[in-house]
């Protein structure tokens, strides 16, 4: 039913979504408990993992996007994956850009 490229796309999308949800929940928890050192370490670890994994997943999505674009005999499932791939590349690129701006800007 699904080939290896499709399975790779689905698995990496689920992993990235879980990672982003956990990161944003930790950021929300950090604002509630500002003086807790453990939450501060958890937040910094989560942000570092996010900053490391998002570029890897963006490269993976670009490769999947190119494979799907250049493949022959595209069906509706392939076009849906191409569209989802393109939107995820844009969303993850924006998130990565914002994370780098927040971490490197001394005025924030």
Steps between C-alpha positions, in 0.01 A plus 500: 500500500771748601853484371813577701501870418142539621571311823809715559291813447229388744741388771711816485188719498367331813837532676535868413142579608553328836829683546343838423205439733732399784722804438209742503353337813835535676515866401151550643594316820816707534298819511296360791797381706777751436728410791517124446848395385383158380243653263763743377733211413213310337408805292855560383542132413171501311593810302842355416346174380250698296772715345698187412214287366311759296781555244540124462129461439495795257773331293306174517179671387682668211636162386154342526353798314750461216446124482124548478524781244728307265321166534277375223136389530390738773168422663294716736687361803828622353362848435371520857843401632666757270271774630545396863876480446513850358295649783707318764821633344363854522366457857815334636721754324303780663522336843874447460546861389308630801694274739831625363387862521387455861820322604739738324332836557632658822215754511227239559 
